[in-house]
Amino acid sequence: MNDTIAVVGGGISGLLLARTLRERGTKVVVLEKSRGLGGRLATKRVGEAVFDQGAQYFTAKTDRFAALVEAWRGFGVAGAWPGASAHRWIGKPSMNALGKFLAEGLEVKREAKVLGVRRVDNMWEVEIENQATLRVVQLALTAPVPQSLSLLKAGNVELPAGVASSLAALRYHPCLALLVTLSGASLVPAEGLALMGGPVRWIADNVKKGISPTGAAAVTVHLSPAFAAEHYAKTELELFSMIEPVIAAWLGAPVVNVALHRWKFSEPITVFPEPCVWLEELGLGFAGDAFGGARVEGAALSGWALADKMRA
């Protein structure tokens, strides 16, 4: 694979980067450590209930991303959030549809956990758990920056001092998502509900959103960044007991089950001043929402920006 580019991370940045490179005639392989694609454009099924557990919606403020969203609408994988602002878009039938759609036609290795990367003879060697080492000509890291830096450290790769210090300074909020199954309909508004100043940041009813089937009441509860950071290691039942008084008025029916998803690097606290980093002398790039901005659109713009840099 000496003429191939490896993209580490199958979120929207990595997938759009890979698609753009492939459209320009480049051989590219995407390495994703999990089974799913799309990063925080994530959906989970618990019994019959279906939850959008990560990003709840996205907006389109730039012409380029708006054109992509319009194309997604045409293919039936995106649409407006029912009952919400016309500027809120969601995946159809759920958020993870977007990652699946973007991966079509790409060479994607799922459950390919990268353990480290190293520079050998002006090439990159990518060590993958329980798989053969890949040898590629260029490397793009689109996972959260702390994870990307740890891969370079594992391979004893040193970055230019200024870049290294700037990347090491980037920080992220964690996120805890409680996935609450109810025995009946909730009282959460169709457009979702933002709560400020307490342990809960956001509540959404996945049935009213059109994600979970009627009769499978599914409420996503995102805890606030400060609360998530303080209580990150707690279990779902411990967390639910702490926040139940805050959300009880919105549940409207008895709780049947509570599941939990942890996002250690959910939302960048600080954003790099450029939309990506491309180190041509190393054949190494970085992209993601810590460069483009803490939104789905920001991650997309960062992936495109890196593709443009690599082409140049």
N, C-alpha and C positions, 0 to 999 in steps of 0.2 A: 504493500500500500504506500510505496514511496512517493507517489504523486497525489496522495489524498490529504485532505484537511480533516482533522478531528474536532468536533464540537462537543464539549463536555457540558451537559445540561440540556434536558428536553423541555424546558419552559418556553414561553413565547419568544424570548430573545433568541435562544438557541435554534428553535425551529424556523423562525423567520430568517435568521442568518443563514442557516443551512439551505433553505429553499432558494434564497437569493443567489447564493454561490452556485447551487446546482443549475439554476436557470441560466447562469453565465458560463456553463460548461465545465465547472469545477467538480472533481470527485470529492464527496464529503460524506462522513459518517457521524451520526449523532450517538453519543453515549449517555444513557440515562440510568441512574442507579435504581429507580423504582419501577414498578410495573406500569404505572400510568404515565401519561404525557400531559404537558401543559403547565407544570409547576403548580402555582397557586390557583390556576383555573381548574379546580379539583372538585370532584363529586364522589360521594360515598353512599352506598346502599347499606342500610341496617334493617334486616328483615324485608318487609315490603316498603318501608319508608326510604325516600331518596333525599339526600341533602347536598346542596352546594355548600361545601365546608370551607373553602378558601375565599378568593375574591368574589364578592357578591354581585358586582356589576362592573361595567367599565364605561368610560365616556370617550368621545372622539372629538378632540379640539383642533387637530391639525388636518389639513386637506389630505395628506397621504394616508393617515390612519383612517380617516372618515371614508376614503375610497375603499380601503380594505374591508371595513365593516359593512359597507354597502354590498361588496362582493360576497361576504359571508351571508348576508341576508338573502341574496339571490340564490345561494346554494342551500339555504334552509338551515344553516348551523348557528345563526344568530337572529335575535329579534328584540323588540322593545320589552321591557319589564312590564307585565300587565298591571295596570292601575297606577304605575309610577310615572315619574317625569319622563317626557319624551326623549330626554338626553341620556337615559340609563339603558344600556344594552346588556343582554345576557346571552349565554350560549343556549342552543336548542338541540336536543331536548334538555340538556343541562350544560354546565360550564365545561366539563371535560370533553364535550364534542369538538371544541375548537382545537385542542391539542391533537386529537385524533385526525381531524381534517387537515391540519398543517403538516402532519407526518406522512400523509399519503404520498407515495412515490419516492420517499426518502429512504436511505439506508439507515435504519435506527436499531441500535442494540439496547433492548430494555434489560432491566436487572443487571446492568453492566456497571458495577461499582468501581470507579477509578480509585486506586490506592495511592498513586503517585505518578508524577511525570518527570522525565529527565531529558537533558539535552546531550545528544551523542552524535558527533560527526555532522553537525549542522542539521540534524534531524531531531524529531521528538519521539521518545519512546514512552508509551502510555501503558502503565501496568494496571490490569483489570483483574479483580478478584475472580478466581476460578476460571479465567480465560487466558488465551494467548496474549502476549504483549503486542500492542500495535506500534508500528513504526510509520510516522506520518511526516509530511513536509512542513505543515503549519498546524498551530493549535489555537483554538478559541475556547476560553473559559467563561461560561455564562452562569455558573452556579453562584450563590451568594459569595461575596468576596472573601470572607474568612475561610470558607471551604476551599476556594480556589487557591488561596495563599498556602493552605496546608498541603495541597497537592504538590506545589512547587517546593515547599520545604522538605517534603518527603524525598524528593529527587535531588536535593541540594542545589536547586536552581536559585541563583542570585539575580534579582532585578536591579536596574539602575536605582541608585540611592533615593533620588527624589520621588520616583514613581513608587518605590517600595514603601516609603514613609507615608505618602498620600493614601495609598490603598490600605495600609494597616490602620489608618485613622478612621476608616469608614465603620460605622456602627449600625446595628439593626435593632428594632423592637421585636420581641417575640410575640406570638399570638397563640391563645388557647381558644379552641372552638368546641363548644359543647353541642352535641347533636341530640336533641331531646325528642323522643317519640311520645306522642300523646294518644289517649284513647278516644279523643274526639277533636273537633275543630278548635283552633286557638282563637284568641281575640287580637292577635297581632294584625295591624293594618296591612292591606294588600301590598302597599309600597315599602313595607319594612319600617323599622323604628330605630332611630338613633337616640341613645341615652348618653348624656354628658355628665362628667364629674363624679361618676361612681365606678363600681367594679365592672359594669357591663357597658360595652360600646355600641353594640348593634344586635338586633333581633330580626329574623326574617321567617316568614311562614312559607315553606317550600311548596305546599299545596296551592296556595293563592298565587305563588310565583309561577306555577305551572311546571314545577320540577318533579314533585312527588305526586303519585296518583291520588285521586279523591278517595278518602277513607284511610289513607296512610299518613296521618297527621305528623308532620316533621318540622321542627323549629330549630333553626341554627342560631346559636347564641355566641357572639364573639365577645370575649372579655377585654377590658381595656388594657393598653400596653403596660401601664404601671402595675396593675393587678396581676397580669400574666407574668411579668418579670419577678414579682415577689413570690408568687405561688406556682411557679412553673412545674415543679416536681410533684405536686399534689395529684391525687387520683380524681377521676371524674365524679365520684360520689362525694368526695371531700369538697371539690369545687362547687358542685351543685348545691350542697347544703349551705355554702357561704353566700351564694347569689340568689337562691330561690326566693328570699323575701323581696328582692329587687324586681323579679320578673313574674312573681305569682299572679299579679293582676292581669297579665297578658296571656297566661297559659290557657285558661278557660276550660281545661279538662284535666283529669288525672294523668300523671306521668307514668308511662309504661316502661321506658328504658332511657338511659343516659349513656352516650358514648363520648369519647374525647379524641380530638386530634391536636397535636402540638406542632407549631411552626416555630422553630428556634430562630430562624432569620426571616421574619415576615415582612417587615417594612423598614426601609432604610431611614435612619434618623438624620444622617447627613448624606448629601449627594455629591459625587465627584463633579468638578466644574466642566468637564467635557462629556459628550454623550457616549464615549467609549475610550478605550486605550488600545493603541496598536503599536507594538514594538517591532518594527520591521527587521531590525538586526537580529532579533531572536525568532522571528516568525511566530509571535505570540500576541494574542489579543484578549481583552476583557470586555464583557458587555453585561447588561442587566439593568434592573430598575435602580440600582445604586448609581448608575451613570445617567440614564435617561429621565429618571424621576420616579417617585414612589406610586406609580399607577401602572395598569396594564398597558396603556398607551405609551408610557415612558419606557417600559421594557421593550416594546415593539420598536420604537424609534431607535433605541440603543443597538438592537440587533441589526437594523438596517444600516446604521451609521458605521458599525464595524465591517459589514459587508462592503460598503463603499471604500473604506480605508484599505481593506485587504485587496480589493480590485486595483486601487491606485498603486 
